[in-house]
Amino acid sequence: MEYEKYMRRCYELAVSAGKKGHETFGALLAHDGKILEEAENTSDWRRGIFGHAEFNLVHRCANRYPDDVLAQSVLFTSCAPCERCLCAIASLGIRTVVCGVSYRQFSRLLPFDCAPLDREGLLAQLGVEMKLIESVLEDEGMRVFEWWEGEYRPLEERIAEMDAVKRRAARADG
């Protein structure tokens, strides 16, 4: 499968969401070399609206495609999905998720560090078979976050800001 082609499309969707004022995430579902569905992030945390790209994609696919098509499809997402989205993806029976930016790299843009978690193992304990593939064109994917919520700022500036927040928190816990 052409991971890079699909991931670049996810990045385009993510930037499009960011330029509309949303968080910069995009996702798509591919089957037999074709894109079945695409989705952008539409969440609005100020209004309490959960609209992650992966969740929006799952909503578009639910009751639309047969189980065997979903099981053979690959979900591509610009960034590793949150646990809520991962469970929604699992509910469709999708077995392969390809992520551009890994959980670890994305945590560089958060005020806290990523806690290592065996998501595949946890899903397996629930009887869900899923393979997570991370870090596809990851450097390119990190640049997508320069368009976070409609405001362009260089990636290095955003990372430096979060590093400062983490240092202040460490001193306060100190």
Secondary structure, DSSP 8 states (H G I E B T S, - for coil): --HHHHHHHHHHHHHHHHHTTS-S-EEEEEETTEEEEEEE---BTTTTB---HHHHHHHHHTTTS-HHHHHH-EEEEEE---HHHHHHHHHTT--EEEEEE-HHHHGGGSSS------HHHHHHHTT---EEE--TTHHHHHHGGGGGGG----HHHHHHHHHHHHHHHHHHH-
